[in-house]
Amino acid sequence: MKLDYDLLPMKMHYFLFFGGVEMLRKFLPLIYRSKGVTEQGIGLMYSILPLVCIMVTPVLGFLSDYLKARRTIFIISLAVVALANMAVYVLPSVTEHKPRVILDVLENVHILGDLPRENQTEIISTIQMLLGKVNSELSMSELLTCPKFWLLFLTHLGDQLCIGLCFTLADTLCFRMIGKNSQEYGRQRMFGSFGLGMMALLGTLAVDLYSEGSSSGPDYLPLFAVCLLFSALDLAVVAGMDVPKVQTELNVAKITSTLTKPRNILFFVSMLVFGFCMNLMWVWKPLLVEDMAHDYDKDFPAHAFLQGGMIFMQSLGALISFRASGWMIKGLGHMPVIILSFAAFGAHLVLLAVVCNPWCIYLPFGLLENTISCLLWPVYSKY
């Protein structure tokens, strides 16, 4: 395959952005839960804040066209998303870890053998009560009154304010660069899948090695370090990118006519359904797999690597999809590809409901999920 050097900056952006920021974002639900945010709190963050993204992205996109400052707004959006996500690491946990005094008691519990039986029973019940208070999750009302939760909420708000614009501007610039050869979009976007899969696999391997012997679970510092490095390189690439200048004109009548066509209304509804389903998968699938691994083996040795392997297989499927998207859309058309993708997505959900082995989740099923369902991304972008 001959390399088009005019599109090399776009390929580099996709590789660095998805290998850095987007890779870290895949693990945010797990990181939030490790910081003591309950499933209800995570659901609140991922249900309300995307609505902010929906409202803000069109406004910022209009401003970038109106001010003719696509590159500047693109760089600002990338920087805000990177900083917001990396700030999560330094923020305190919503719930505290076990107090040192309780750990000392647990480490010296063998001393109980020297005490009378009635004293042993009383001390053990006291320890269980203290551990229950320490390990109990916060209720929703307690979580909403916790300042530490709102710090995490604000960082996620910064992510949601700009992440939609990052995707939109990147894809818009890509289509401007490839011109009439819109089938070439998938060949550019596949570099993002390659970066995401490769760095997720290597990054989670580093997490498990870095966290070996830790009693508090995985430490995701290596992923934050990768995000910092790749984000800095990505900003340098975008700053030097040759952004095509396009004359834009706001034609309200034409926009209204396009939006009210029945075929387009159906298309937009399918986009909403797809976005709803993918949001569910991105948020809850990592938590499901982590719980499944714990139920499968209480001492499961590679929680982070399991997640990284799942993302790697999904990215491999996406790589196949983006490579083949051009001729599939051209040969089948937009709507048949959308129907095929939703059918594959539904089959994947059924398999998730019946499989109990965590290693099977990302080996065959992760590949199935993204090989067909990821065709929706180039279909929607091209349409």
C-alpha positions in Angstrom: 0.0 0.0 0.0 1.5 3.3 -1.1 1.7 5.9 1.7 0.1 9.3 1.0 2.4 11.8 2.7 -0.2 14.5 2.5 -2.4 12.5 4.8 0.4 11.4 7.1 -0.4 14.1 9.7 -4.0 12.8 9.9 -2.8 9.2 10.3 -0.4 10.4 13.1 -3.2 12.3 14.8 -5.6 9.3 14.9 -2.8 7.0 16.1 -1.7 9.4 18.9 -5.2 10.5 20.0 -6.7 7.0 20.2 -3.5 5.5 21.6 -3.3 8.1 24.3 -6.5 9.9 25.4 -9.0 7.5 24.0 -7.1 4.5 25.4 -7.2 6.1 28.9 -10.9 7.0 28.5 -11.7 3.3 28.1 -10.5 2.6 31.6 -12.2 5.6 33.3 -15.2 3.6 34.6 -12.8 1.1 36.3 -10.7 4.0 37.7 -13.8 5.8 39.0 -14.9 2.6 40.8 -11.4 2.1 42.2 -11.7 5.6 43.7 -14.9 4.7 45.5 -17.6 5.9 43.1 -20.6 3.6 43.1 -22.3 2.1 40.0 -25.1 4.6 40.6 -22.6 7.5 40.6 -20.9 6.2 37.5 -24.3 5.9 35.8 -25.1 9.5 36.8 -21.8 10.8 35.3 -22.3 8.9 32.0 -25.9 9.8 31.6 -26.1 13.5 32.4 -22.8 14.7 31.0 -23.2 13.3 27.5 -26.2 15.6 27.2 -23.9 18.5 27.8 -21.7 17.2 24.9 -24.7 17.0 22.6 -25.6 20.7 23.3 -22.1 22.1 23.4 -20.5 20.4 20.4 -22.7 22.0 17.7 -22.1 25.4 19.2 -18.3 25.0 19.3 -18.4 23.6 15.8 -20.3 26.6 14.6 -17.8 28.9 16.3 -14.9 27.1 14.7 -16.5 27.7 11.2 -17.6 31.3 12.0 -14.3 32.4 13.4 -12.3 30.4 10.8 -10.3 29.0 13.7 -10.6 25.2 13.3 -7.0 24.5 14.2 -7.0 26.7 17.3 -10.3 25.3 18.7 -9.1 21.8 17.8 -5.9 22.2 19.8 -7.7 23.8 22.8 -10.2 20.9 22.8 -7.5 18.3 22.6 -5.6 20.0 25.5 -8.7 20.2 27.7 -9.7 16.6 27.2 -6.2 15.4 27.9 -5.8 17.5 31.1 -9.2 16.7 32.4 -8.6 12.9 32.1 -5.1 13.0 33.5 -6.3 15.0 36.5 -8.3 12.0 37.6 -5.2 10.3 38.8 -4.2 12.9 41.3 -7.7 13.4 42.7 -8.4 11.7 46.1 -10.6 8.7 46.4 -14.3 9.2 47.4 -13.9 6.6 50.1 -10.9 6.1 52.2 -8.9 2.9 52.4 -8.8 0.7 55.5 -7.3 2.6 58.5 -3.9 1.5 59.4 -5.1 0.3 62.8 -7.5 -2.2 61.3 -4.7 -3.5 59.0 -2.5 -4.0 62.0 -5.2 -5.9 63.8 -5.7 -8.2 60.8 -2.0 -8.8 60.4 -1.8 -9.8 64.1 -5.0 -11.7 64.4 -3.1 -14.9 65.4 -2.7 -13.3 68.9 -6.4 -14.0 69.5 -5.5 -17.6 70.2 -4.0 -16.6 73.5 -7.2 -14.9 74.7 -10.2 -16.5 76.4 -12.9 -17.7 74.0 -15.5 -15.0 75.0 -13.0 -12.2 74.4 -12.1 -13.7 71.0 -15.7 -13.6 69.9 -16.2 -10.0 71.1 -13.0 -8.8 69.4 -13.8 -10.6 66.1 -17.3 -9.1 66.0 -15.8 -5.6 66.6 -13.3 -6.1 63.8 -16.1 -7.2 61.4 -18.2 -4.2 62.3 -15.3 -1.8 61.6 -14.5 -3.5 58.3 -18.1 -3.3 57.3 -18.1 0.5 57.9 -14.9 1.0 56.1 -15.8 -1.2 53.0 -19.4 -0.2 52.7 -20.3 1.8 49.6 -21.7 5.3 50.0 -25.4 5.7 49.4 -26.5 8.0 46.5 -27.4 10.8 49.0 -24.0 10.5 50.7 -22.2 10.5 47.3 -24.0 13.6 46.1 -22.9 15.5 49.3 -19.3 14.3 49.0 -17.0 17.1 47.6 -14.5 14.5 46.3 -17.1 13.1 44.0 -17.9 16.5 42.6 -14.2 17.0 41.8 -14.3 13.8 39.7 -17.6 15.0 38.2 -16.0 18.3 37.1 -13.0 16.5 35.4 -15.5 14.3 33.5 -17.4 17.4 32.6 -14.3 18.9 31.1 -13.9 15.7 29.1 -17.5 15.7 27.8 -17.4 19.4 26.9 -14.7 18.9 24.3 -14.5 15.2 23.4 -17.3 15.4 20.8 -15.7 18.4 19.2 -12.3 16.5 19.0 -14.0 13.7 17.0 -16.0 16.0 14.9 -13.2 18.3 13.9 -10.8 15.4 13.3 -13.2 13.6 10.9 -14.2 16.9 9.2 -10.5 17.7 8.5 -9.9 14.2 7.3 -12.8 14.4 4.8 -11.5 17.8 3.6 -8.0 16.3 3.1 -9.2 13.3 1.1 -11.6 15.3 -1.0 -13.8 13.2 -3.3 -12.1 10.0 -2.3 -14.4 9.5 0.7 -13.9 5.8 0.7 -10.3 6.5 1.9 -11.6 7.6 5.3 -11.5 4.1 6.8 -7.9 3.8 5.8 -7.0 6.9 7.8 -9.2 6.0 10.8 -7.7 2.5 11.0 -4.5 4.0 12.4 -6.5 5.1 15.4 -7.7 1.5 16.0 -4.1 0.3 15.7 -2.9 2.8 18.2 -5.7 2.1 20.6 -5.3 -1.7 20.5 -1.5 -1.7 20.7 -1.2 0.8 23.6 -4.1 -0.8 25.6 -2.4 -4.1 25.5 1.1 -2.8 26.3 -0.2 -0.3 28.8 -2.3 -2.8 30.8 0.6 -5.2 30.9 2.7 -2.4 32.4 -0.1 -1.8 34.9 -0.2 -5.4 36.1 3.6 -5.4 36.4 3.7 -2.0 38.2 0.9 -3.1 40.6 2.4 -6.5 41.4 2.2 -7.0 45.2 -0.1 -4.1 45.8 -3.0 -4.7 48.2 -5.1 -1.9 46.9 -5.7 -3.2 43.3 -4.3 -2.1 40.0 -2.4 1.3 39.8 -3.2 2.8 36.4 -0.2 5.3 36.5 1.4 3.7 33.3 -1.8 4.5 31.3 -1.7 8.2 32.5 2.0 8.4 31.5 1.2 7.1 28.0 -1.7 9.6 27.8 0.6 12.5 28.7 3.3 11.6 26.2 0.9 10.9 23.3 -1.2 14.0 24.0 1.9 16.2 23.8 3.0 14.6 20.5 -0.5 14.9 19.2 -0.7 18.6 20.0 2.6 19.1 18.1 1.2 17.2 15.1 -2.1 19.2 15.0 -0.2 22.5 15.4 1.8 21.8 12.3 -1.1 20.3 10.3 -2.0 22.0 7.0 -5.7 22.7 7.6 -7.7 23.2 4.3 -9.4 26.5 4.1 -13.1 26.1 3.2 -15.6 28.8 2.5 -18.7 28.0 4.7 -22.1 29.5 4.3 -25.0 29.0 6.7 -28.0 28.2 4.6 -30.9 27.7 7.0 -33.4 26.7 4.4 -31.1 24.0 2.9 -30.3 22.6 6.4 -34.0 22.5 7.3 -34.8 20.7 4.1 -32.1 18.1 4.7 -33.0 17.4 8.3 -36.8 17.0 7.5 -36.4 14.3 4.8 -37.9 11.0 6.1 -34.8 9.0 5.0 -32.5 11.4 7.0 -34.8 11.4 10.0 -34.6 7.6 10.1 -30.9 7.8 9.8 -30.6 10.3 12.7 -32.8 8.0 14.9 -30.5 5.1 14.1 -27.6 7.3 15.2 -29.2 8.0 18.5 -29.9 4.3 19.1 -26.3 3.5 18.2 -24.9 6.1 20.5 -27.1 4.9 23.4 -26.0 1.3 22.9 -22.3 2.2 22.5 -22.4 4.3 25.7 -23.8 1.4 27.6 -21.1 -0.9 26.3 -18.2 1.6 26.9 -19.3 2.2 30.5 -20.6 -1.1 31.8 -18.8 -3.8 29.8 -15.4 -3.1 31.6 -17.2 -3.3 35.0 -19.0 -6.5 33.9 -15.8 -8.2 32.8 -14.0 -7.2 36.0 -16.8 -8.6 38.2 -16.9 -11.7 36.0 -13.1 -12.2 36.4 -13.5 -11.9 40.2 -16.3 -14.5 40.3 -14.3 -16.8 38.0 -11.2 -16.6 40.2 -11.1 -14.7 43.5 -7.3 -14.3 43.0 -7.5 -13.4 39.3 -3.9 -12.4 38.4 -4.3 -10.1 35.4 -7.4 -7.8 35.8 -5.8 -4.9 33.8 -4.3 -7.2 31.1 -7.7 -8.8 30.6 -9.2 -5.4 29.9 -6.3 -4.5 27.6 -6.7 -7.7 25.7 -10.4 -7.1 25.3 -9.7 -3.6 23.8 -6.9 -5.1 21.6 -9.3 -7.6 20.1 -12.0 -5.0 19.6 -9.4 -2.7 17.9 -8.3 -5.6 15.7 -11.9 -6.0 14.6 -12.2 -2.3 14.0 -9.0 -2.4 12.0 -10.6 -5.0 9.7 -13.8 -2.9 9.5 -12.2 0.4 8.6 -10.0 -1.3 6.0 -13.0 -2.9 4.3 -15.5 -0.1 4.9 -14.9 1.6 1.6 -15.8 -1.2 -0.7 -18.6 -2.5 1.6 -20.4 0.8 1.7 -19.9 1.2 -2.0 -21.1 -2.3 -2.8 -24.0 -2.6 -0.3 -25.0 0.9 0.4 -25.4 2.8 3.7 -28.6 1.3 5.0 -27.8 -2.4 4.5 -24.5 -1.9 6.3 -26.3 -0.2 9.2 -28.7 -3.1 9.5 -25.9 -5.6 9.4 -24.0 -3.7 12.1 -27.0 -3.6 14.4 -27.6 -7.3 13.9 -24.0 -8.1 14.9 -24.2 -5.8 17.9 -27.3 -7.6 19.1 -25.7 -11.0 18.7 -22.7 -9.8 20.8 -25.1 -8.7 23.6 -26.7 -12.1 23.6 -23.3 -13.8 23.9 -22.3 -11.5 26.8 -25.4 -12.7 28.7 -24.6 -16.4 28.5 -20.8 -16.5 28.7 -19.2 -16.9 32.2 -15.5 -17.3 31.2 -13.8 -13.9 31.1 -11.2 -15.0 28.7 -13.8 -15.8 26.1 -15.2 -12.3 26.3 -12.4 -10.7 24.4 -11.0 -13.5 22.3 -13.8 -14.4 19.8 -16.6 -12.1 21.0 -14.5 -8.9 21.1 -13.4 -9.5 17.5 -17.0 -10.2 16.5 -18.3 -7.1 18.2 -16.1 -4.6 16.3 -15.5 -6.3 13.0 -19.1 -5.6 12.0 -20.4 -3.0 14.4 -17.5 -0.6 13.8 -18.7 -0.3 10.2 -21.2 2.2 11.6 -18.5 4.8 12.3 -17.4 5.3 8.6 -21.0 4.9 7.4 -22.2 7.8 9.7 -19.2 9.9 8.9 -19.4 9.4 5.2 -23.2 9.9 5.1 
